């Protein structure tokens, strides 16, 4: 069983899209997946509600917004008992509930777009996780580029910028191949489908990211 936490300092960096992409790719491989939507916006719950009743997100997504930290821990523990992979899309910010779930995970994935307004909060979150993790081997940390265009300078330089932040903070983070800026991801939401179900380059990117995460474990 692997517990994957999507942690972010701010919203709008593509965490829910990554969560849906991973869930779809792993379900497509025949794995048992539980996707917990811990973000108060409940984007994944809304996304799941658009799709067909038998669709992937409708089948694997559960609400996980709790005021009590113990309730969230119970939801995670229950999901762990049922699934091969548990994915938590945690609430944004440095809320102690989200941070402690990231620390308790096997892999903490930190999405980041190319804007300087995304990169500074990412560094703050990475520093916090580094301080709280201490000398522990887990969670492994992956920095995931999102919403970037390889046709722009900021997009091309994003992996290098993430690697530099990792070095400065002193964290051995893996720089992942992420999810580029593509209208197809918005169309996935419109259709209530995961990238795996939607197909095309979105499916390819989702599968590559899922394989990279499993390679970290």
Secondary structure, 3 states (H helix, E strand, C coil): CEEEEEECCCCCCCHHHHHHHHHHHHHHCCCCEEEEECCCCCHHHHHHHHCCCCCHHHHHEEECCCCCHHHHHHHHHHHHHHCCEEEEECCCCCCHHHHHHHHHCCEEEEEECCCHHHHHHHHHHHHHHHHHHCCCCCCEEEEEEECCCCCCHHHHHHHHHHHHHHHHHCCCCEEEEEECCCHHHHHHHHHCCCHHHHCHHHHHHHHHHHHHHHHHC
